[in-house]
């Protein structure tokens, strides 16, 4: 049985439905935090936290900025962070291209969408690392507390001891959703090509 070249690139109905679910789930990212940075110390038994959303930062910012002032770190000012202004548009573009994949139903488009998600994720993580590096290393030399050779960059993922504070940086609900969408999309693509290969063998 000969397979028509056009049908060769089409996805199964179940895959399309899953892709639509993935696309719609990304809408939730606008309403939940992407990342969470927490600080634990004996003088703060309940801990301090800072949540990073697509377009804002919430949490104990005033307290954290007050503590950071003594060690020479710059004040965290969400309004001055450019990434918070264009991240909603980036996610919007990913959602739009995901809908294109669903509507046009092509494996090659799914592959392109996955590559877009991966590149965006890597670029986002690198940009976040640079942001942490800047705040943790570029310190005021006239600060009240100066520890020679010490920097206060939080970990990208995981925990790190910073003086008497334990800083923990982990993805929050939004970050987990984006990661899960990317992984699931890859699994769908693998299934599609494996299914297509099996069909070719049978025919």
N, C-alpha and C positions, 0 to 999 in steps of 0.2 A: 504494500500500500504506500503510495507516494504522499508525502506531507507537503502541503502548499507552503511556499516560503513565507507568506504573510502570517499564516497560523502558527508557524514555527516560533514566532516571537511573542505570541499571545500567552497570557497567564491563565491559570485555572480560576474559576469563580471564587473558590474558597480563599485563594491568595488575594484576590482583589478586595474581598470583604475584610480580610485582616488588615490590608493596607489602609483601607478607609478608617478602620478602628484606630490604627496607629496615628493617622493624621488628625483625627478628632481628639485623641488623647493629648496631643500637643497643645490644644487650646487651653487645657488645664494649667499649663506652665505659666500662663499669665496671672494666675490666681494663687499660686503657692510659691514659697521661697525655693531658689535654686541651690543655695549653698548655706552652710551654717558654720560659724567659727565660735567656739566656746572657750572661756577662760575659767580655770578653777584654781583657787588659792585658799589657804586657811582663813584669811580675813573675809572671804566671800564664799561661805559654805554652800549657798544656793547657786553659785556660779554666775558668770556674766556671759551674755550671748549676743551675737550679731548675725542677722540673717540677710542674705543678699538675694534680691528678687530681680526680675527682668529690668525693672525701671526704678528701683528704690532700694534702700537699706533700712532695716528696722532693728530693734533690740536696745541694748544698753549702751547706745552710742555715746551719750553724754558722759557716763561714768568711765567708759573705755578711753575716750578722748582726754578726760581729766587725768587718768593714770598715765597715758602715753605722754602727756605734757612733761611729766617729771623726768622721763627718760629721753626726751628730745625727739619723739616721733611726731610727724606732722598730724594736724587735725584731720580726721576723716570727715570729708564734706561730700555727701552723696550728690549734691547739685553740681559739683565740679568734676565728677567722674563721667567722662564722655561715653564710656561703654554702656552706661545705664540709659543713655538717650537713644542709642541705635540698636541695642539688643532686641527690643520688641519687634523691630522691623526685620531683623535677621530671622527670628523665629517665624514671623509672618510669611517671609519668603519661603522658608522650608515647608510650612503648611501648604502654601499655594502650589509649590512644585510637587508635593505629595499628592495633592488633588489631581494634578495633571497626570501623574503616574496612574492613579485610579481610573481617570476618565479615558485615557488613551490605551491603557492596558497593554503595555509593552515591557518585556523583561529588560531591554536595554535602558529604558527610562528608569526602571527600579534600580538598576546598577548605578546610574548617574545620581539618583536621589541618595543612595547609600554613601557614595563618594562625597556628596555635598555635606551630609550629616557628619561624616568622619572628619573632613577638613575643618568644618565649623567647630566641632568639638575640640580638635587639637589646637586650633588657633585660639579658641576661648580659654582653654586651660593654660596655654603659654602666656596669654595676655594677663590672666589672673596671677600667674607666678610672677610676672614682671611687676604687677601692682603690689604684691606682697613684698617683693624684693625692695622696691622703692621705699615703701613705708618702714621696712625693717632695717634698712642699711643707711639711708640718707637722714642722719640724725643731727639735731641741733647741738653744736659743740659747746654751747653755754648752758646746757640742761642741768637741772639740779642734781641728777644722778647720772654719773658716767662710769661705765664699767669698761675698761680698756679691752679692745678686741671683741666686745660683745655686740651681737646684732639681734634684732627682735623680729625677724621674719617668721611668720607662722608657717607650719608645714602646708604643702599643697593638699595632701591627703594624709591623715593620721594625726599623731600627737607629738608634741615637742615641749621640752622644759625650757621656759624662759624666765630666768630668775626664780622667784617663788610661785610662778604661775605655770600651769600646764595648759598649753594651747592645743586645741583639737579642731581640725578642719575636715569636714565631711560633706558630701553631697546631701542636700535636703530633698524634699519630695519632688520638686521640679527637675533637679539634676538626675534623680533616679528615673523619672519618666523619660527624659531624653535618652539616657543610657539604654533603658529597656527598649525604647522604640528602635534605636540603632541596631541592637543585638537581634531583635525580632525580625527586622527588615532583612538582615543578613541571612537569617535562618530561612526566611521565605524564599529568598533568591537561590539559596543552596537547594532547597526542596524543588523549586521550579526547574532548575537545570538538571537535577537528578531525575525528576519525573519525565522531563523531555527526553533524556538519554534512554530511560527505560522504555518509553514509547517507541523510540527509534529502533531499539533492539527487537521489540516485539513485531514491528512492521518489516 
